[in-house]
Amino acid sequence: MLRLSGVTLVHGASGTGKTTLAATWASAALGEGKKVFWVSFYEDEKTLVSSMAGLGIDLKGLAFWEAILLDPPTILEEVIRRTTEEKHDLVVIDSVTPLLERADTRQLLLNAIYRLIKGADIDVVMISEADGKSPADYIADNVISMHIEMKKRGYATRRMCVEKARGVPAGYCRPFTIVDGRGLVFLDELRVSARQPREMATGTPLDRMLRLYGGTATLIVGSVGAGKTVLLTWLASRLSERYSVLYRAFSEEPWQIKRLADKFGGDFPVVKVRWTPLEFGGMEYHIYQVLTDYSPDVIISDGFDVEFMVYGSDALESNMRSLFMLKEAGVAWVGSLVRDWGLAPYVDNVLRLVKAGEKKRQLRAVKVFGDSEAATCDVELGPQLLVHC
């Protein structure tokens, strides 16, 4: 989580996550034993604390002042007095927008901030709904802009942009999402414990074609009805005899996959992925969650075309970040799609499953990692799926 010192201005439109970001910093400061003073022009303490608690952000111990219906000079003098007397380490003003609307109150605000931090080791976070440059930009050591973009498909993307920063690089944006119980989550910070990559085998002829290693990504591409789900369930069943496997089902229900796995003697957890296109970062966070909850050696994602259907071209960027997370974690990943949606250049293995008869299929190696002894494998669908390579 980005931590800034001095005076930080956080600006953006309503609903972009400004208060959540400030509350995240405040909670971190409280956790370090620091004193935090929150000045609010819009909401009462109970509403703020309870709403942030729902996001997993703990603001207990916060010094709160509801500065409503008071004139600006009184507000700013009280902020200075309380900060000085109570020796706060962090002051959050939510929001300074009313103080920036008039020239006389703008000058009062700038003077108050200057008096507040002059000679004192105090951090100040000012939240503003103003879009674009404001006089507060020039006295702020750090300027953060928060953005939310509503897409035509009905989902939102969020970005935090560091426009100005003291002592650290600036001029970049970071994607994030807001998760119940977790708060503000930067997608590029999602990490799990790394493990040493190792080779994995199914113990079947398929190993002659497909070499699975921890951290490798494999795409199985095939038309509707080609038998991708049957093949993946069989693959999961064989791998589950030796490794920890997690199956993510996008189309079928878990009971359907479990019933099919029973025919192959497989036993592994199945997670149903249900998408409501509200927050774009939900895809990556779901991968992070299952990595944390299940610690699998292999993740199988069956039929994740739906991600591209819901999120369009944004899904490519998101999947690339997810694959990077899996590679860092040393977890093998196998996914099935009707088409590759541009992912083929970024994965280790690409296999194409094609129909070769009523119950016969052919698995063709388009791209493989390492040495492959077979370019094609014949697959016979049935109660006991058979593979000949």
N, C-alpha and C positions, 0 to 999 in steps of 0.2 A: 504494500500500500504506500502510495506517494505521501511523504510527510514534508511539509514546508514550514519554514520559520519566518518570523517577521510579520508583515501585514499582507494578507492574502485576500484578494477579491475574487469571489465566485459568482459569475453572472450567467444568465440564461433564461429562457422562457419558462413559464409555469409548467411543472411536471417533468422537468429534465433531470431531477435528482440532486439539486443544489443542497437542500436541507439534509438529505440522506448522506451526502458526502461530508458536510460539516459535522453531522452527528457521528459519523464514523471516526473522524479525527478527534472529536470530543470524547468519545468512548475510549479510544486508545489512550488519550491523555489521562483520563480518570483511572484507567487500569494501571498506569504508571505512578499513581499516587499524586498526580498534579491537581490543582484546583482550577475548575472551569466555571466561567460565568456566562450564561446564555441570556441575551436580551432579545425579546420577541415582540414584534409589532402586530402579529397576526393570530397566534394561537396560544392557548393556555398551557401550563406545565403538564397537566394530566394528559392532554391530547398528544403533546409532543412525546412524552416518555412512553406512553402506551403504544402509539403508532410505531415508534422506533423499536420497542421491545418485540413487536410482531415480526420485525425484520431481523431480530437477533442482535440488535444494537442496545447495549446496556448503558443507560444514562443516569443510573442511581448515584446520588451524591452530587448531582449537578446543582449549582447555585443559579436559580432561575428568576428572572424579573420580567413581568408582563407590562411593557411600556406602552400602554394604550391610552389614547386621549390626553396625552401630555404634550407640551410644546417642546420643540427640539432643544432649546438651550437647557431646559430642565433635565431632559433625557440624557444629554451628553455630559452634563455636570455630574449627574448621578452615576453614570458609567465610570467616569474618572474617579469619583470619590470612592465608590465601592471597590473598584479594582485596586486602588492604592491602599485602602484601609484593610481589605480582606486578602490582599496579596495573591490575586489570581494569576495563574500561569497562562491561561488561554481565555480570550473573550470572543464570543460569537455574537454578531449583530445580525438578526434576521427580521427585517431586511433594512438596508440603508437606502432603498429606493425613495421612500418619502423624504429623506434628508437630502437627496440629490436633486429634487425637483425644483427647488428655489435657490437662487444665487446666495442669499444670506445664510440659509441653512447648510448649503454646501461648504461655505467657508468655515462655519462652526464645526462641521464634521471633520474637515481637514485639520483644523487646529486641535480638536479633541484627540484625534488619532496621533497627531504629532506629540502632544503633551503626554498621552498615555504611554507611548513606547520610548520616549526620549529618556535615555539613561536607565531604562528598565528592561529586563529580560522577559518581555511579555509578547505572546503571539496573539494576533488579532485576525479573525476571519469575518469578512463582510460579505453578506449575501445580497445580490442585486438582481432584480428582474429586468433591468435596463439591457437592451440589445445594442451591441456596438460599444464604441469608446465612450467613457464618461470621465469626469474629473478625478474620480477615485482611482482610475487606472494609473495615473501619474504619481500618486503617493504610495501605491501598492508595490511591495517587493515582488509579489507573485500575482499573476492574473490567470484564472482558470475559467474557461467557458464550457458550459454543459449543453449538449445538443441531443434532441430526440427527433427522429425522422419517421413519419408514418408512411409505410409503403402501400402501394395500391392493392397488394395481396392481403392486407389487413394485419400486418405485424409491424413492430417498431424496432428500429435500431438506435442504440445509444452510444454516444462518444463523449469523452472528456478530453478537451484540448488544452495543453499547457502553452499559453501564449507568451508568458513572461515568467521567469523564475530566477531567484537569487541563489547563485552558487551551484546550480545544477542545470543541465541542458534544457532548452525549451524549444518550442516550435514543432510540436508533434501532437498526435491524437491517439487515444487508446479506447478500444471498444469495451463496453461493460454491460452488465445486466443487473437487475435488482431481484434478489431471490428471497422469498419468505424464509425466515429463520437464519439467513446468512447475510442479508443486507446487500450492500453494493459489492459486486464481484467483477474484477477486471479479468477479462477472458484470457489475456496473455499471462496471468499469474496462476492459472490453474495448473497445479503440479501434484504429482503423487510420488511416493518413494520409488527410486530407480532400482531395477534388479538386473543382474548379469544376464545378457542375452544367451539363450541356449537353443539348440536344435530340438525340434519336436517331430515326432513321427506318429502316423496313424496305425502302423503295423500292417498296412495293406499295400497292394500294388500301386496305389496312388502316390506313395512316397517316391516312386521312380520319377514322377513328373514334378510333384510339388514339394519343395523343401521349405518347411515352416521354421522360422526362427523367432525368438522373442523380439518384438519391435518391427517385424516385417508386416506389410499390408498386402492383402490379396483381394482382387476383384474377380467375381464369377459373374459373367455377363451372359444373358440368355433371354430369349423371347418369352412372352407370357405362355405358361403351360409347358415350358421346356423341362421342368423338373428341378428347378433351383432349390426350392424349399426341401424337397425330398433329399437331394444331394447334401445340402447343408446340415440337415438333421442327422443324416447318416454320418457325415464328417464329425459333427459334434459328439455323436455317440461313441465313435471310435477314439476320438481324442480324450473323452471324459474317462476312459479306462485308465489313463496315465496322468492326466493333467486336470487342472481346474478350468472348467469351461462355463462361460456365461452366454446365453442365447438371447439376443434382442429381436423381438418379433414386431414388425411394422404392420403386417396385414393380418396374419392369423392370430387367434387367441392362444394364450399359453396352453390351455388344455388340448388344443389341436396339435401343437408341437409335441407336447408330452405324450399324447396318444401315439403319434408317429414314432417318437423315440423309443417307446416301449417295444415296438416291433423290431427295433435294431438293438435292443438291450442297453440303451443309453440312459444315463441318469445325470441331469444337470439342471440348474435353475434357468427358468425362462422369464424374461421381463417383457411386458407389453409396453411398447412405446406409443403413447397417445399424444398427438400434437394438437394444441390449440394455438394458432398463430398470433400470439400476443407479444412475446419477447423473443427476439432473434437469438439471444445467447443461450436459450434453453437447450439447444442441441448439444453444445459443448459441455454445458453444466451437467447434462444427463450422463455423458461419458465419464466425466469426473466423479459423479456420484457412484456409478456402478464400479468404477475402479476402486473407490474408497470402501464401498460396502462389501464387495465380493472378493477383492484381490485376485482376479482371475489370471490364469496364464494365457488364455485365449478368449477373445470376444468375437462373437459371430453376429453380424447385423444383417438380417434377412429382409430384403425388399425395401431398402431405404431410399428408393426413388422418390418416396413421398416428401422427403426433405427438399428436393429440388422442385417438386411440384408446388410446395407451399412457399418456399423461400426464394425460388428462382435462382439467379446467378449468385446471390449472396451465399447460397449453400456451399458453393465450391470453396470459397474463402474459409467458411466455418469448418468444413470437413478437413481442409488442409491443416488448420490449427489443431483439430482433434487428432489427426494422424501424427502430428508432431508430438503431442502429449503422450500418445500410446507408444511411440518410438522411444521417448525418454524413459517411460515406465518399463520398457522391455516386455511389453505385452503384444502378442501376435493378434492380428485382426484379419477377419475374413468377412467380406460383404458381398451381397448379391444385388444386381441391378438389371433392369431391362436394357439400359444403355449406360455408357461409362460417364456421361455428363462432363467430360473433360478431366476426369480424375486419373486416367490411365498413366500420364507422364509422371505422376507423383506417388505411385505405388510400386511395390517390388514385383508383384506377380499379377498377370492378367490372364484369366482362363475364359474361354468361350464355350458354353454348353449349347449344342445344337441337336435337333431331332434327327434321328437316323432310322426311324421306324416307329411302330406303335408303342413298343416298350423299350426301344433302344435309343440311346443317346451317345453322342461323341463329345468328349471333353478335349478341347484343343488348347495347347499352350501358345498364347500370343506373346507373352513376356514372362520370363521366370528369373528368379534370383538364384545365383549359384549354378552348379552343374545339374542338368536335367537329362535323365537317361531316356525319356520318352517324350515325344512331341504331341502324341494323342493317347487318350485312354477311352476304351469302350465301356459304356455304363449300361447295365441292364436293370431296369426298374422292376420292382416286385417286392414281395414280403421280405426278402433278404436281398438288398441291393448288392449287385456284383460289379466289380471294377476290374478290367483287364487292360494293362498298359504294356 
